[in-house]
Amino acid sequence: MNRRVAHPQTLHTGFLECTAMKSHTLTRLAFSKNEAAEQIGVSLAAIDKLIADREIRTFTVGRRRLISAAALADFITAREAAEQGAA
């Protein structure tokens, strides 16, 4: 889900700081397990297994378990590299 930013502002996320200017699009930085599964095209059960096997990193905010966009990208990169090495 992308949001349009109407006015220039600085966003502070703890580990990332970016300046969003008018007409720039903000990209989601984290997803729920359901959303992460949808993003990479797998089932919720598959995401649960990948988390249990520590193939995808997660973090919590309060009681919510989230998966960063970076963790999903790292997982995909690692899987692609593993398949390239096996071929």
N, C-alpha and C positions, 0 to 999 in steps of 0.2 A: 504494500500500500504506500503510495507516494503522496506527499502533501505539498502544495504550493505555499511558498512563504511570501506574504504580502509586503513586508518591510524588512530592511536589513536588521539582522540581530545576530548575536553570538550565542551558540548553543554549547553548554558545558555538560558533558556526560561522564565526568570522572576520569576516564582514560582517553577521551577524544575531545578535541575542541575544534570546531569548524565554524566558519562564518558563512551564513546563508544570506545571499543577496536577492533582491527582487528578481523574480522569474526563474530562480534556481529550484531544483526539485530535491527534497530531502528523501533519503533512502532509509528504509528500516534497518536498524542495527541489531535487533534481536527478535526472536520468534518463540512462540509457545511450541510445545512438542507437536501439536496438530498442524500448526502453520509451517514448521520446519519440514514435516513429512510432506506436506503439499508442495513446498518450495523445491524439494529434490525428487519428488515423484515416487515416494515409497509410502508404505502403510505406517500407521501409528505403532503397530507391533514391531515393525522393522526399526523404527526410531528408538523404541524402548530397548531393543536388543543391542543396537549400536551404542547407546548410552551405557548399558550394563557392561558391555565389552570394552568400554572406554575408547571407542573409536570416534565418538563425537563428544567434545567438551561441553559442559553445561555450567550454569551459575544460577544462583537464586536471588530473588528480590522479594523479601518477605517470605511468603509461602509459595510463590510462583517459581517454577523451574523454567529457565529460558535457555535458548541456544543462540549464540551470536551468529551474525552473518559470516564473520571471519571463521568461526568454528566449522560452519557448513562448507565454506570455500576450502578450508584446510583438509577436511574429510574428502571432498571431491578430488582435490589435487593429489592426495595420498593414494586414493583408489586408482586414479589414472596412471600414476607413476608405477604402482604395483602391477597393473595390467601391462604397461609398456615393458617392464622388466621381465614379465613372464612370457611375453611374446617372442 
